[in-house]
Amino acid sequence: MTTREPIDQQQAWQALSQHAEAMRKVHLKDLFQEQDGRHERYARRAAGMMLDLSKQRWRDETLEMLLELARAADVPAAIDRLLSGARVNLSEDRPALHTALRLPADAKLEVDGEDVVPGVHRTLDHMATMVAKFHAGQWRGATGRAITDVVNLGVGGSDLGPLMVTHALADYRPRDVHPVEVHFASTMDGSQLADYLARLNPETTLFVISSKSFTTIDTLSNALTARDWLFSHLADGDDVDGLVMRQHFIGVSASREKMSEWGISECNQLEFWEWVGGRYSLWGAIGLPIALAVGMDNFRALLDGAHAMDRHFATAELADNLPVLLALAGIWNVNFLDIRAHSILPYDGRLEYFASYLEQLEMESNGKSVTNEGDSVTYSTCPVLWGQLGPNAQHAFYQLLHQGTQPVECDFIAPIRRYDRVEDEATRKHLKGQHRLTLANCFAQSRVLMLGDDAIEDDGPRPSHKRYRGNQPSTTLLLDRLTPETLGALVALYEHKVFVQATIWDINPFDQWGVELGKKIATQTEQILTSHEGIESLDDSSRGLIEAVWRESDY
Ligand code: F6P
């Protein structure tokens, strides 16, 4: 890797900075007035979706300059390196090959001289065998009863992706199979797990311990509680013949050794690889809960959709490349218009967990402040990104979007078609009406955010607290329908957007050293909390908090 001139010192960046001086004074409504056909000019289609970037605060020349910036950062070469398995994760010296998890079986991709595709498909086949067994009612617990409930124990990437997709594709649950409910427990405080343990039957419950490292304390503390619960109910406290472990636990990790140490039977171990980042891992074994919930065919359709986006990313010109354009819109807002907050607003209840999924994907990937060469960056990187279902957020934080002091970029996401599969005609009609209402709200909100007061034709005099300034930029993404394929493509779109931004910012999106120190200090703090020794080494606030706990609890 050659050392690159800092991006903000390159001509393309400086030209954009100058251009932004002028653009900051231009209102979005003026951009629409000065350019006919703006929607068509800034809309692009691929992989079952349409991306409308016309409500960004830019002109044709802005986009040209941003494309020049992408070329200056050598984005096309970076895309090639990512997809071909180069060691793009520099601090950990390994490739980031989540895209290999969705390659078709007849593809070939060598990492360190070995084709990784057969291994990927072996794991998919292993998952398929497991799923078939559950769906046939043949996966039985220690007392011989078929498993009906599967609880995924994982956190971060080992939770958010499967949780988000399982919820999003709930309409795709297979009928005519033995029903298996999938649940998720992630929090280290055990509150989610306690709730499941109170209402599930140990005889018919299985736990999937999902952890790439198999060292994450959040997950392992939940797993220990679950193991004791099963042992005490099914094995008189001691699983002498290993039956409970065999019938009630599956492990998913990059470390077979650690799974074995924990007692996961070899045949219940699903493997993935160090070259798959945790937050990029839903496409393989970590996706087992998805496959259990929606069936293996739909899981494979999800992979196909993501692969279609990968192909588009690899082959489309920069100016027509959806992930590249989405990334450039973000860069324009963050680095040149000083808009450092970004809200994700899906208008479909099935995408309830999409924003929290993206919070990890974007902020854990690009929340960085040193370049690949180890220098401090002299420009902003990832914005603060948060979100919520749009219709609900309208009654929560949209007030700030419309009349607050913070500029915010918004992504509106909605499916064009909905409820086609509802069988009862009257219900279908009502639900379609609700969908129409939802689309109207989605389009109305982005319009008001753009135009402000000008959205109302008859705009008589109004007091200032009833005025809207508008000029908040947004992107709208319309999916033809929300299917396994389009969802796969949607997630891949954001994965690649993150990569393009990281390339331009010259940061590594595939490590997360920022979370390590907190883990270390938490371990020390727990030792002090438990042993009552060493508190004098802490600061006054931490001491006060710990002493308050000691005074009021039995710790
Ligand atoms: O603490 C952050 C993190 O490392 C994430 O990157 C990861 O997705 C999560 O923890 C869980 O890690 P693991 O899958 O190894 O348990």
Boltz pocket constraint, residues with backbone or C-beta under 6 A from the ligand:
constraints:
  - pocket:
      binder: B
      contacts: [[A, 155], [A, 156], [A, 157], [A, 158], [A, 210], [A, 211], [A, 212], [A, 213], [A, 214], [A, 215], [A, 216], [A, 219], [A, 278], [A, 279], [A, 364], [A, 512], [A, 515]]
      max_distance: 6.0
